[in-house]
Amino acid sequence: MSLMGMYSSIGGRVLSHYEVGVQIGKGAMGHVYKGHDMRLDRPVAIKVLPHWARGDPQARERLVREARAASALNHPNIVTVYEIARYKGVDLMVMEYVEGKTLADLIPSRGLPVPKALGLALQMADALSAAHAAHILHRDLKPTNVMVTEDDRLKLLDFGLAQLVTLAGHGETQQTKPDQPGTRIYMSPEQLKGHPGDPRSEIFSAGLVFYQMLSGKHPFGPGTRDEVTQAIRTKPPAALPPKVPPVLANLVYRCLAQTPEQRFESMHELLIAVTECYGKPIAEVPVPPRIGRWLRITSVPPRFARFGPSLGASDTRTSPRAAGLSRNWPVYSMRAPPPPCVKLSSSI
């Protein structure tokens, strides 16, 4: 069998009560096909291991880990897992089918418009806050693992490297899995230096994705993978384009701080900060249902300078253009109490 045949042999087959259609995605540890559930008469996405990995226990363990992590989370911005099964020697994970594009395909060279980027950042922060509250770290945040539908609904994908976390105690953070999380150019400085990650490391990775949505570029690029990872370890990020309001830029820079102590304390705190940036300019982007239950609008419009100290800004001066924008941005704030701090304990 040819190499191409090995990768495409599952297309067109019927596995259990699923019809397998065309391939819609491919990664190092899984291929995704559009399928049809003949029992429930609905489209599905079917992820299978590549041919060469079907006898690898570690590859199967990762597929099971992904299914368990995603199925433990019931959130509108996290892909829903329907089933994991083994049929005629093929391990498959069946998920909801999401029609849309990945962020990697969606982001133009100059970045998304600020309103759209902020709406997507809000949804991502909400999804990750829910995952952390359920004691789960994604550990592989990057634009290719985020899907966006035509109506700007975000779906977080690929929990294959997810890891379980427990409430913070008096002991030190431990990482039981020897493998490194995620993609190196989307890791935090401490992870690149060999230290175990924690929720604040995931905040750094989220900041990388937020930055790319706003600018179209990696904050520590361009360059080879080694050059980018070296820059992450040793340099500050490049400046965001002038179109980004100062309050939002300061939020992103705080996510990308070199040390975890300088970042937001939790993903929930980041969610609150993103929510405070969410205003009239992005009213056309629907507020996620989970967010909507906790939002309240004040009647007094803010000034961007008001948020400077709370977001770690060193300079709260505001340009005339930003000040003009701020008059149209009402305040949104969260009434939900923050979840307890979590720390890494063991893999799922």
N, C-alpha and C positions, 0 to 999 in steps of 0.2 A: 504494500500500500504506500502511495506517495505521502509526503509530508502534508500536502494540502488535503489529501483525502482523510488523513488522521484527524485533522481539525474540523472538517466539514461533514464527517460521516453521520453525525447525529441529526442534522437538518433533514426534514422530510419524513422522519420516523414518528411512530406512535409509541410513547412510553406510558404504560398504564393507561389512564384516561386522558392523557395530554397529547395533543398533536403538536409536534415541534416544527416551527417554521424557519424563517431566515435568521441568520446570526445578526444581532444588533450591537454587540459589544464584545471586546476581547481584552483580557489582561493576562498577566503572568500566571495567575493561579485560578483562572476561571473564564469560561466563555458563556455569553448570555445570548439566548435565542428568544424571539417572540413566539409564543405558543398559544394554544387554545384549550381551555378546560372544557371537555365535552360533557361532563356531568352538569356543571353549573352554567355552561354556555357563556363564558366570559374570556376576554384576553388575559394572558398571563405572561410573565417573564420567567424563563427557565434558565437557571445557572447550573452548568455542569463543569466537572473538572476536565482539563485538557487530557487527551488520550494518554500522554506519557505519565500523567500523575494519578491515573485511576487506581493504581495499585499501591500508592504511597500513603501509608497510615497518617503521616503528618498533614498531607494535603486534605485528606478526608476529615481530620480533626479540625482543620481551619474552616472547612465548609460548615461543619456542625457548629463550631463556635460562632460563626457569622449568623447562622439561623437562630441560635439561642439568644444572642445579644439583640438582634433586631426584633425578634418575636416578643422579647420581654418589654418592649417599648411600644406603647400605643399613643402615637403622636401623628398629627396630620402632615408634618414635615419630615417624617422618617418612613422609608419604604416598608410596606407591610409584607411579612413573610407568611405564606399560606401553609406550606408543607415542606418537609425534607424527607426524602425517600431514596431507596436503592432499588432499581428495577433492571433486571437482566444485566447486572454488572456495572450499571451506570448510576453514580451518585448524583442526585439532582436536588436543587432547592428551587421551589416554586414561589414566586413573589408577584405582587401587583405589577401590572404593566403600566409604566409611566411614559406617556407620549410627550416628547420634548427634546431638549438638547442639554448636554453637559455644560457646566460653566466654562470649561476649556474651549468648547466650540462657540459659546454664546458671547464671550467677552471680546470686543473689538480691540484693535491695537491701541486706541486712546482711552480705553476703559468705558464702562457703562455710564449713562447719565446718572448724576448723583441721586436723584429720587429713586430710580430703579435699583441702584446698588444698595441704597440704604434699606429699601424694602426687603431685598433678598438677605441682607445682613441681619435684619431683625428676625426673619424666619429661621435662619441658620442658628443664631444665638439662642432662640427659643428651643429649637430641637436639641442642641447640645446641652442647654441647661436642664432639660427634661432627662436626657441621658445621664448626666452627672448626678442628678437627684435620685436616679434609679441605680446609682453606683456603677455606671458603665462609662468607660473612656473609649472613644472611637479609635484613636491612635493612627489614623491614616487620612487626615483631612487634606484634601487637595481638589482643584477644580474638576478633575475627571471623576471624582466621587460625589459630585453634586449635580443633580438633574433639575432643570427648570422647565416647567410646562409653558404652553403658549399664553396662558393667563397669569404668568409670573408666580406660579406656586412652586416652591422649592421642595425637593425631596433629597434627603441625605441617604447615600447608598454605601454599600460595601463595609460591613462590620467584621470583615474577616480577621482583622488584627485587634478587635475589641478586647478590652481587659476589664475584669471586675475590680471594683474599688470598695473599701470599707470605711466606716467612720474613723476619723483621725483619732489616734490614741497617743500614748506616750512613747511608743517605739519608733524606730526610724522607718522611712519608706523602704519597702522591699519590692523587688520585681522578680517574680518567679520564672517568667519566661526568658530564656537566654537570647531570643531573637530581638533584633532592633525593630522598633515600631516604624511603620510607614515609609515614606519616600524621603530621602535625605534632604532634599532642597525645601521640604516643608516641615522639617524638624526644628525644635528649639535649640538654642546654644548649649544648654546643659545636656540634652540628649546626644548631640553631636560630640560632646566631650566624654560620653560614656556613662553619664549619670542616669538613673531611672527617671522617667517622666512622672508627672502628676497633673491634676486638672489645670494648673497654671501653664504647664507645657502645651496643653491643648489650646489654651487661650492664645499663645504665641502662634500656633499653626492657624488658628482662626483669623488672627490678625494678618497673616500672610495672604490668606484668601481674600479678606476684605480689601486689603491694599490692591491686590490684582484686579478686583472688580472695579475699583475707582480709577486706576491708572492704566490698566492693560498690560502692566509689566510686573515682574518680580521685584520686590523692594531691594534685593541684594544682587540683582543681575545687572547687565547680561554677563555671560561667561560660561565656562564649562561647569559641570557639576561640582568638581573639586574647588573651583574658584568661588562659586556661589556659597558652598558650605563653609569655606574659609571666611568669607565675608559675614555670614550669619554669626560665626563664632567671635568675630573681632571688630566689626564695624557697625555704625548706626545705619538705619535704612535711608534710602534716597528720599528726597522731599516729594510729597504728593503734589500733583498739578494744582495750579491756582484755583481751578473750578471747585475744589473741595473746601467747604466752609471750615474755618479754624477749629470749631468745636469738634467736628467729625475727624479732622486730621489728628488732633490731639488724642482722641480716643484710639485711633489706629496706632499711633506712635506708642501709646501706653501699652497696648497689647504686645508690641514688638520690643519692649524693653529687654535689655541684655539679661538681667537677673529676674527670677520669678517674683522676688519681693517687690519689685517696681511695677509689676503688672496688676491687673485687677485681681482681687483676692479669690474670686470664684466666677464661674460662668454666669451665675445668676446676677452678680454685680455688673458684669459686662452687659447682660441683657437689659438691665435697668438703664445703663448709660446709653445703649443704642436706642431704647424706647424714648428716652428724653430728647433724642435727635429727630424723632419721627414726627413730622408735622404736615401742614397743608401741602407743601410742594410734592408730597408723594401720596396725596389722598386717593389717587387713581389706583394705587396698589392696595389690594384688600388686606385688612389687618387679620392675621391668623386668629382663629377662634379662641385659642388658649390665651393669647395676648388680650383679645377684646374684652374678656371677662374682668381684667384687672386694670384696664386703662381708665384714666379720668382726665379731662381737659380743663385747665384753668382758663379763666377769662382774660388774664393779662399776658400778652405776648412777651417772650423772653428776649434778652440780649445775649448774643453769643458769649460775651465776657462773663456773664453770670456763671456759666458752666466751667470756665477755665480752671479754677482751683479744684473742683470736684473731679475733673478728668486729668489732673496732674499737669496742667499747662504751666509753662514757665513764663509765658508772655500772654496776657489776656487782652492785648490791644486788638481792635477789630477794624478791618478795612471798611471804607464806605460801602463797597459792594456787599460785603458780608453783613454789615449792619442793616442794609436795606432788605436783604433776605430774611434776617432774623425777625423783622416786624411781621412776617407772614407765618412764623412758625410758633404755634401754640405749644404749651408744655404738656407732655405726657409723662406720667409717673406710675410706678408700680405700687400696689397695695399689698401684694403677697409678701410674706416674710421670707428672707433668704433661707435656703436649706443649710444643713450643717456642713462644715468643711469636710472634704473627703480626701483620702490619700490612697495610693496604690497598694494593693495587697496581693492579689493573685489573679491569674488568667481565668477567663470563663471556660 
